[in-house]
Amino acid sequence: MNDWWRGCVIYQIYPRSFQDSNGDGVGDLRGILSRLEHVAGLGVDAIWLSPVFTSPMADMGYDVSNYTDIDPLFGTLADFDAVVEKAHELGLKVIIDQVVSHTSDKHPWFIESKASRTNPRADWYVWVEPGKDGMPPNNWPSVFGGPAWEWNATRRQYYLHNFLTGQPDLNFHNPQVQDAVLDVMRFWLERGVDGFRFDTVNYYFHDKKLRDNPPAPKQKGKPPANNPYDMQLHLYSKNRPENIKFLKRVRALMNEFPGTTTVGEVGEAHRAIEIMAAYTAGDDLLHMCYSFDMLGPDFAPRHFRSRIEEFFKGAPDGWPCWSFSNHDVMRHVSRWEAHAVTPDAMARLAAAMLFSFKGSVCIYQGEELGLPEAELEYKELTDPPAIRFWPAIKGRDGCRTPMPWTDAKNGGFSDGKPWLPVKPPQLARNVAAEEKDPAAPLHFYRAMLAFRRAHPALTVGDIHFYDAKPPVFAFARSAGDEAMLCVFNLSAKAQKIAFKGLPDDITLDAISEGAALKGETLALEGNGFAFVDLGAGVNPETISV
């Protein structure tokens, strides 16, 4: 099936932290190879590998110095091929990161570009003249702090870097750059990968006029943001309309390899859903996009409903990919702990809800264990923004600590000293221990994924929301003759919901938790949830709350 991606579940592997096979304290491809049965056993459809390409690791691999080789830290091309082969044997598709908005400053392209103003790659990066006062040309900031412009004494010009100074931005206005990026993608497609996750997909183009970004609206009663980057509307440094034409070139390439897919990361705080819709509308752009709208602190029915409704309003024929955790944000069990009865209850509630949304789903390694965020000391940090903005911003290391497989030292992740420590709260939730505990999140994830697969309404069906009183979140999914009522209590307090128009003789599915249905009244314990098969031919719109 060429449209396997529609409604699929993707498991993100952060290679540095999944499994170390050689005792150097860093996870690698051979380690991933040894643990693929665990992933396949969950019942997911694909894996997404965060970058394993050659890199100086200034930003943990998101600064690539060779797009078509594997960094020795992770192994070899032969190891990569072995991972792809075994994944395919286990029924898993393989999606790899493409970090092409910028390269490492150690990439040969940049080394050549910065050498002079006349070399063949002189225009492959964004170079600009200094102002009359020697200052950068505009007010664009870097996500990681400071201006987005760095001076180069050889060219006597500034270059653009939306992230670290060691991550110079490619100039996508240059057709040669676009061609080179597409050639990189072709290399991996021909090697057998099933798709790409595009890092910072809305950053590719910049405003040629280099206009200043306007300020972001101030929120009354709130102090300025911890990071000045969040004080602007990034109208000109990213989110440019020229990107659409390039994404069509990407899709044309993907169409040469039937059955492959794309998912773009939209890094934007103010209109991410709008951009997600714009980038996936029709059949000639990206297959899927995700944003950070569901990766933040908001945990309310109106928030989740508005994100889903806004997406499909903007792109009725588009397709989203939703997630609650990844390698860039605090793990959701900790992020939403104020709404939880227990961490395990939150882990199960979040999974039940996420696997019921209309769209595809991405889960992050360790999420199936209910892993909380790790608390690290300053001396243990590796993440650049954390080091720069500590303690106001704790960075991304807390969600990147190694996967705990057993209760052995370092959680069975490595025989050496791990690149990040395995703390006791994470060690206590190791895979081996949860395998023995029927009530552990691991077993619920498997059951919920099997439930999702068994019901087409939950994978490709339409969605109809009900106006339930918060903190209750209620909707129905329907496809063909199947209709499934999905109800969630997003609080730690018990709730009752009175429905009207429910069919007679319906019962709760066994996957439900903390739920009781009597007549048309549904009672939910704190963090409880219910799934009700409404029967063949039932129109969810005839039901009300």
PyMOL commands that set and color helices and strands:
alter all, ss='L'
color gray80, all
select helices_A, chain A and resi 15-17+29-42+77-89+108-113+175-190+201-203+228-231+243-255+272-280+301-314+332-335+337-339+343-354+367-369+378-380+384-389+397-399+409-412+424-427+431-435+441-454+456-460+540-542
alter helices_A, ss='H'
color red, helices_A
select strands_A, chain A and resi 9-13+46-49+53-54+66-70+93-98+127-128+149-152+157-160+195-198+261-266+288-291+321-322+360-364+462-465+472-479+482-489+495-498+513-518+521-533
alter strands_A, ss='S'
color yellow, strands_A
deselect
rebuild
show_as cartoon
